[in-house]
Amino acid sequence: MSKQKDAELDYLFQHEMSRRDFLLDALAMGGLAAGMTMPGMGLANTAVPDDEVVRIGYLPITDATALLVAHGMGFFKDEGLESEKPTLIRGWSPLVEGFTAGKFNLVHFLKPIPVWMRYNNNFPVKIMSWAHVNGSALIVGKHTGAQEFKDLGGMQVAVPYWYSMHNIVLQMGLRSAGLKPVIQDQSKPLAKDEVNLMIMPPPDMPPALAAKKIDAFIVAEPFNAFGELKAGGKMLRFTGDMWKNHPCCVVCMNEQTVAAKPEWTQKVMNAIVRAEIYAQENKKEVALMMSKEGKRYLPMPGKAIVRAMTYYDEADYASPHAIRNQAEFHNGRIDFSPFPYPSATKLIVESMNQTLVGGDTTFLDKLDPEFVANDLVDYKHVKAAMEKYPGWEKAPGVDPANPYEREEVVKI
């Protein structure tokens, strides 16, 4: 690799989401469950703050777009709300900890994280809307020559979190190709039909791929774009081309706050829905606004974020064949659609029981998908916001005649 490209990758090691802090989330290869069993990381504090200031915690990824646009475009202010500058957090466990301690009252979490929080730890988290759909992909190193999922046999693949849509969708693809995911030391040999999975912080993924320490990774944007631009990676599949308009991160609040402050909650959700409508219609502008050349919400250059949010050319992604279902799906690399469809929540709960993860998963055994869809998600406030602010119906996959129901479509 050239010195110039090494220099371009170097900033990833200086990234705000540092390797040290992110590894708090992957202790003992147990992902979230391991991190949250650390001393001081329990979920005991459920106090509701007295004031009505919007306090956002977020990770520096495009999953946080709706929260950052609502702040950056003044949508909270338009609703008569005071909002602090969003706080950049370096990993999922610190974000969960800050949220449970009341430091933040509005956050984005990977969709499976609230499932774990509410049903394994009895914390009153509530999903208020989706933060975005699609927006993730599987990147392979050029050294692998991989063109299909079946080519991943015997390889090392990094995921950002066990409890993530990335891990769920990846393993859907592996199963479809007759491959078996395993979790073991990288030095141990793999059978031809085995794929070794490991937790790796997103900032480490492109450098690790460039150094051939891993063979592939699956993660949220803009790290896929960096894998392409800076690490010589190739896009194997976009996850949104496998599971049509799947949720990834969701907007979450404390259920106690929602119950105690319904008017405030509604104003917050009005701003979030407006932000998603705006982001869907102005992706390039929003990408530049969030970049280090803009309002510096994300410490990445605008070029990479623009690519991560807008570049979805079928011809350029023909080898490997990363986009296969666009004629039917009609989606983007990332899209913004706020309504949290119950059908997707049900499929996620079902899929979590089929997905290999590190750590204890016994809490999943008792979960009924129908119950979770009704209990975990608040539909009232997002619906009211959608009725107040039209435009969301233009997002891919939304049927304006039946906007609150859909059928999940998975085509590997």
N, C-alpha and C positions, 0 to 999 in steps of 0.2 A: 504494500500500500504506500502511496506517495506521502511525502512529508506534508503536502498541502491538505490531503484528505485526512491525515492524522490530526492536523490542526483543526480541521472542521469538526471532527468527532470529539476533540478534547473537551469542548465546553459541556458535553454530556456528563462528564465526570464532575463538572462544577455546577451541575444543575441544582435548582432549589430543592428538588426531591432527591436528596442525597442517598447514596447506597447505604450508609450506616443507618439512617433513620428508617428507610424503607424496610430494612431487614428486621426491624422490630415486628413487622407484619408476617415474617416467614420463619420465626423461631421454631426450631426443631421440625422444620418442614410441615408444620401444622397450620400454616396460613393464619387466617383470622382467629381461629379458635385458640391457637397457641399464643398469639400475641395478647389476646384478651384475658388469658389466665395469668399474665404477669402481675406481680404486685403493683398496685396502684392503677391497674387498668380494668377494674371491675365496672359494672354498670349499675351501681347502687344509687347514684345521685339523680333523682328525677324532678328536682325542684324547678318550678316555672319562674323565670325572671319576671320582676315586677314591671319593668319598663317595656316600651313597644318599639325599641330600636331594632331594625333588621340587622342581624349579625350573621354573616355568611362565612362558612369555612369551605375550602375547595382544594382539590389537587390541580396542578397545572397541566390539564389535559382538555381536549375539546369537549369532553363530557360535561364540563362546568359552564359551557357557553350560555345557557339560559340564565343562570344566576349572574354571570358577569355582564351580559347584555342588559339585564334588568337594572343593574346598578349603573353601568357605564352610559346608558342611553337616558337615564333619569326617569325610568318608568316607576320606580318606587316613589320618587319625589312627586310624580304626577298623581299618585294615589294618596298623597298627603302623609307619606311615611318617611321617617328619618332612617337612613341606612349608613352604617359604617363602611369604610373601605373593606372589601372582602379580604379575608386572611388566607394567604397561601399556606397550605399544610403539606408536610413532606411524605405522608404515607397514610394508608387507610386506618391503621390502628390509632394513631394520634388524632385523626379526624373523628373517629368514633368516640374516643375519650373526650375530646373537646365538646362534642355534641351532647354526650350523656351528662357531662358536668355543667351544662347550661351556658358554656362559653359561646356556642353558636346555636341559633334557633332556626337556621335554614341551611341545608347542606345537600350535596349529591352523594349518593352511595351506589356502588355496583348492586344491581337488582337483588342478588342472593343475600347480600349483607343484612338488610332489614329482616329477611326471613330468619336468619341466624339470631339476630338481636332479640326479636320478639318472642321466638319460640324456644330458643335455647337458653336465653338469659332473662326473659320476662321483662324486657325494657319496652316501654310504650311508644315505640317508633311507629310513625304512620307514613306510608307512601302517599304523597299528595298529587303527583303527576309524574309522567315520564320526563326525563331531562333531554333525551334525544333518542333516535332510532338509528340502527346500523352503526357506522363509525369505527369498525374494527376490521382487522384482516390478519391473515396468516402469511408471514414473510419467510422465504427459504433462501439459504445461501446459494450463490451460483456454483459453489464447489460441489453441491449435492447433485446437481442435474435433475432435481425433482420437478416433475410436471403434474403429478396427480397425488392424491392422498396415499394411494397404494405405494408410492415411491418413498414414503417416510419410514418404512420398516427398518429397524435397526438404528434409528437416528435419535438425537437428543433435541428435545423441543422445550422451550421456555414459555411459561405462562405467568401472568402478573399476580395471580391470586387463585387459590383453590376455589373459593366461593365467588366465581365470576362467570359472566356470560361467555367469556373467552374460552374458559375451560370446558363449559357445557357444549358449545358449538364445535370446538375442536374435537372433542370425543365423539360427537355425532359423526363427524367426517371420518375419524379413524375406524369406528365400528362399521360404517358403510363400506369401507375398503377391506374389511376383514382383519384389521390390526388390533392389537391389545395394548392399551396404555398401562405402563408400570411406573412405579416410583421407587428408584433405587440409586445407589451411588453411581456416578458417571463412569467410574473405573471398571465397573462390573460389565461383563459381556452381555449383549442383547441377542435374543433370537431374531430371526429375520422378520417375524410378524409382531415384534414388540417395539413400542415407542416409549422412550424414557421421558417422563415429564418432571420438570423442576420449577420451583418458584424463583423468579428473577425480577429485580426492580426494572421497570421500563427504561430508565436512563442507561442501564447496563446492557440492554438487549442489542442495540445496533453495534456497539463496540465488540461485544462478545461474538456476534455473527461475523463481523469483519475479521476477527482474529481466529475464526473457525473453532471457537470454544463450544459453540452450539451449532446446530444445523438449521434451526428454524425458531421463530417465535410468533406468538399471537398476542395482540395487545391493542389498546385504543390509540387513536390518533392524538398527536401527530408523530408518534414514534414509528408508525409504519412508513410514513413519508420519509422520515430520517433513515429508516432502513433501506429505502430505495435510493435516496439522494446521496447518502454519505457512507453506507456500509456495503454497497454493491449487492443488496438483496433483491430478490425477485418476488413479486406478488403471486402467491399460489392461489388463494381464494379470498374474496371479500366475504365477511360473515353475513352481510346483508343480502348477498346473492345466494346464500344457503338457507337462511331463515328470513323470510320476507319481512322487512321492517321490524326486526326484533328490537326489544328494549335493551339497553345496556346499563346506563346509570339512570337513577330515579331521583326526583326531588323529595326530600323527607323533612318532616317536622316532628316535634314531640306531641303525642296525642293529648297530653295534658294542656299544652299551649292551645291546641286547636279547640278543645272543649271550653277553655277559660276565656279565649279571645276570638270569638267567631268573626267579628267584624274586621279585626286586624288580620286574621288569617285570610279572609276573603280578599282584602286589599293586596296582600302579598301574592296570592295566586293570580289576581288580575294582572299584576306586573309580570309574573312568570309567563303567563299565556301570551301576553303582548310580546315579550322577549322572544319566545319561540316562533311566533308569527314573523317577527322582524328578522330573526336569524335565518329562517327558511327562505325568505325573499331577498336577503342581502348577505349571502355567505361570504363573498370576497371582502366586502366592507367590514363585516364583523371579524373576519380572520385578521385583517390588518389592525383593526382597533384593539384586539386582544394581544397583539404581538409586542415584542420588545421595542419595535419602532413606533408603536402606538401608545396605548395606555399601560402597557407593561404588566397586564394581568398574567400573561404567560411569558416565560423568559426565552422564547424561541423566536427566530426571525420570521418575518411575515411570509416569505417565500414558501417555507415549509408548511406553515399553517394554512395558507391559501390552497396549496396542493392537497393537504389533508382534508379540506372541506369541499373542494370543488372538482378535483381531477378524477374523472371516471370514464375514460375513453375505452370503448370495447376493442377497438382495433389495436391500441397500444398494449392492451392486456390480453392478447390472444395467445401468447406463449410465455409462461403457462396460461391456460385458459381460465383466468381469474373471474371473469364475468360471463355467466352462462345463461342466466334467467332474466336478463333485462327486458326482453320482449314481453314477458309476462309481469315482471315485478315493477318496472318503471320507477325505480328508486334512485337515490343519489349515494355518493360515498358516505355522507352523513346527512341525516334529515332531522327535522324538528317537528314532532307531533306530540302534543301534551297528554292526550287522553290515555289513561292506564288500562288498556283492555283486559278484562278478566280472563279471557281465553289465553292470553300470553302468560299471566301469572300462574294459571293452572298448569300449563305446559312446563313452565320453569320448575315448579315444585315436583312434578312427575320426573323431569329430567335430572334433577338433583339426586334422586335415588338411583339413577343409572350412571352417575358420573363419579369416577375415581377421584378422591381427594385425600390429602393427608389429614390426620387427626380423627377425633371421634365424631361420628355422624349419626349416632343413635337417635338424636332428636328428630331426624327426618322420618323415622319409621312411623311415627304417630300422626304425621301431618296429612290432613285431607285437603287436596287442592281446591275444592269448592269452598271449604271453610276459610282457607288462607285468602282466597280472592275476595271474600266478603269482609274478613276481619282486619287484614293488613292494610287495605287501601281505602282512602277517603275519596269518594267520587263527587260528593256534593259541591265542594268549593271549586274544583277544576271545571265542572259542568257550568256553574254559574259564571265563571270567568269566560268560558268559551261562548256562552250566550251573549255576554256583554261585548266581547271583542271578536268579530268574525275575521276570517282569513285562514284559520287553522285547517279549514276543510280543503284547502288547496294542497296540503301535504300529501305525499305518496301514500296510497293504501287507504285513504279515508273515503268512505262512502257518505256523502252529505245527506243522503236520504235515510241512512241508518248509521249515524256517526258513532254510536256507543257499543257497537258489536262488530266483530270481524271473525273470520276463520283463519287460524294459524296455518301458514304454508311453509313447509320445510322441504327443500329439494337440494340434495347434496350434489 
